[in-house]
Amino acid sequence: MRRKRQKFTIPSKYLLLIMTCVCVLFMAVTFFTDFLASPLSNFAGGVILPFQSGISKVGSWMNVRSQELKNIRDIMQENEALQAQVDALTIENNSLQQDKYELNNLRELYKLDEEYADYRKVGARVVSKEAGNWFHSFVINKGSLDGLEPDMNVMAGSGLVGHITEVGDNWAKVMAIIDDNSNVSAMVLSTEDSCIVQGNLETMDQGVITFSKLVNGETAVKEGDKVVTSYISTKYLPGILIGYVTQIQSDSNNLTSSGTITPAVDFAHLEEVLVITDQKASYTEAGEN
Amino acid sequence: MKRNIFIVITVLLCFILQSTVFRWLAFGGIAPNLLVIITATFGFMCGQKCGLWVGFFSGLLYDIFFGNVLCFYALIFMYLGFANGYFKQIFFKEDIKLPILLITLSDLSYGLVSYILLFLLRGRFHFLHYLMHVIVPEIIYTVLVTLILYPLIRMINGKLDGTEKRSEDGFA
């Protein structure tokens, strides 16, 4: 009688060793080259992304519903108080209307506004966010087929969100400016002094990010000043609003100052973003010609 | 075979849920770590090899989407799964204390390794802040989700055990 042949198996310790070597090899390969990027990104785009975009729609819908339920009770109470305020505000509104016309006129003159309008933009929807709790990147539902490329700037509303780091056929990964790895070359709009804006996980609880290396800041820069992307940045187009200075103090070297910025974008409720399809490199070339 | 399909579906489902729905249900920006739950669960339920593979593929999935280098998280999760496999001998289906303890430890070590490799090496020294604001909240949320997710996996796994046994008996 023929004995059943023993199935050949590797002891799990050796399997662990082999897989560790494989992992280290892959890490090295992907660190130095982007040889494996395209097949994997195609897998991701084909298999995972459709589910993610479907579910995140459901997820955001559920989120909105639960917020609504929570809010209803507060709203009832608020309603009475607000009714009284409406009367007071109507009077105030009239005087503010006048200011508004003035503001609109000034805005038209404002250089920043004009520059935003020049950039070509593509809208995209956020389909999934970084699964861990350490960083803040997310995936949007447009990719190279829609003309997106790495390093393109991403905005939401009027503020800077971040830039694209990776692109697949129908998805792109965006690194937010609040990500702990992110560094943005920025300047304070009022004084045109440059500084570096860094995402920081420590200060994220307070809803702020940090800036540093601001030259001669403390005398001239005030809290509430606008911080925009700098014209010396390699990736970011100039003049996009990052946020407002919330706190500033001198560094120990007495030459530079640092502090915190409140981002202009609400990163907790990011659903739709605008990708600027003009890149810094091509934009400046076109400007020179 | 059936079990492998079940594992693949679980890994994919957990990853998709974690990066979508649970980001919406995050408390204070902290979401639970489902991948740690399944890696640890399959580790102590099905043994070292199974934990190793589940960990490897969940980590790999994470790397494809959110990692900077491939196989970084795959390596971490792989070791988590393997380490949990050592506890297969003392694991009883009915006991929920051991799974919760193991998942807590796994998530803690995942948090510590992430902190050391991704933050400490870049000069972010406020360990206590990261411990109190990221690692511990994540563990608590993860354990809460475990209470729901773990019995589900255990139940399906138990059913699969049953069918496997029956089919073996059939051949005998």
HADDOCK unambig.tbl for C-alpha pairs under 7 A between the chains (distance, minus, plus):
assign (segid A and resid 12 and name CA) (segid B and resid 48 and name CA) 6.65 0.50 0.50
assign (segid A and resid 12 and name CA) (segid B and resid 49 and name CA) 5.71 0.50 0.50
assign (segid A and resid 20 and name CA) (segid B and resid 75 and name CA) 6.60 0.50 0.50
assign (segid A and resid 23 and name CA) (segid B and resid 71 and name CA) 5.17 0.50 0.50
assign (segid A and resid 23 and name CA) (segid B and resid 75 and name CA) 6.22 0.50 0.50
assign (segid A and resid 26 and name CA) (segid B and resid 70 and name CA) 6.10 0.50 0.50
assign (segid A and resid 26 and name CA) (segid B and resid 71 and name CA) 6.28 0.50 0.50
assign (segid A and resid 27 and name CA) (segid B and resid 69 and name CA) 5.49 0.50 0.50
assign (segid A and resid 27 and name CA) (segid B and resid 70 and name CA) 5.19 0.50 0.50
assign (segid A and resid 27 and name CA) (segid B and resid 71 and name CA) 5.75 0.50 0.50
assign (segid A and resid 27 and name CA) (segid B and resid 72 and name CA) 6.53 0.50 0.50
assign (segid A and resid 30 and name CA) (segid B and resid 69 and name CA) 5.61 0.50 0.50
assign (segid A and resid 30 and name CA) (segid B and resid 70 and name CA) 5.99 0.50 0.50
assign (segid A and resid 31 and name CA) (segid B and resid 69 and name CA) 5.73 0.50 0.50
assign (segid A and resid 40 and name CA) (segid B and resid 64 and name CA) 6.72 0.50 0.50
assign (segid A and resid 52 and name CA) (segid B and resid 16 and name CA) 5.88 0.50 0.50
assign (segid A and resid 52 and name CA) (segid B and resid 20 and name CA) 6.36 0.50 0.50
assign (segid A and resid 55 and name CA) (segid B and resid 20 and name CA) 6.52 0.50 0.50
assign (segid A and resid 55 and name CA) (segid B and resid 21 and name CA) 6.80 0.50 0.50
assign (segid A and resid 56 and name CA) (segid B and resid 20 and name CA) 5.04 0.50 0.50
assign (segid A and resid 56 and name CA) (segid B and resid 21 and name CA) 6.06 0.50 0.50
assign (segid A and resid 59 and name CA) (segid B and resid 20 and name CA) 6.81 0.50 0.50
assign (segid A and resid 59 and name CA) (segid B and resid 21 and name CA) 4.83 0.50 0.50
assign (segid A and resid 59 and name CA) (segid B and resid 24 and name CA) 6.26 0.50 0.50
assign (segid A and resid 60 and name CA) (segid B and resid 24 and name CA) 6.54 0.50 0.50
assign (segid A and resid 63 and name CA) (segid B and resid 24 and name CA) 6.43 0.50 0.50
assign (segid A and resid 128 and name CA) (segid B and resid 19 and name CA) 5.28 0.50 0.50
assign (segid A and resid 128 and name CA) (segid B and resid 20 and name CA) 5.01 0.50 0.50
assign (segid A and resid 129 and name CA) (segid B and resid 19 and name CA) 5.33 0.50 0.50
assign (segid A and resid 129 and name CA) (segid B and resid 20 and name CA) 6.46 0.50 0.50
assign (segid A and resid 129 and name CA) (segid B and resid 23 and name CA) 6.62 0.50 0.50
assign (segid A and resid 130 and name CA) (segid B and resid 19 and name CA) 6.13 0.50 0.50
assign (segid A and resid 130 and name CA) (segid B and resid 66 and name CA) 6.19 0.50 0.50
assign (segid A and resid 131 and name CA) (segid B and resid 18 and name CA) 5.76 0.50 0.50
assign (segid A and resid 131 and name CA) (segid B and resid 19 and name CA) 4.57 0.50 0.50
assign (segid A and resid 132 and name CA) (segid B and resid 33 and name CA) 6.99 0.50 0.50
assign (segid A and resid 133 and name CA) (segid B and resid 30 and name CA) 5.85 0.50 0.50
assign (segid A and resid 133 and name CA) (segid B and resid 31 and name CA) 6.65 0.50 0.50
assign (segid A and resid 133 and name CA) (segid B and resid 134 and name CA) 6.71 0.50 0.50
assign (segid A and resid 202 and name CA) (segid B and resid 129 and name CA) 6.94 0.50 0.50
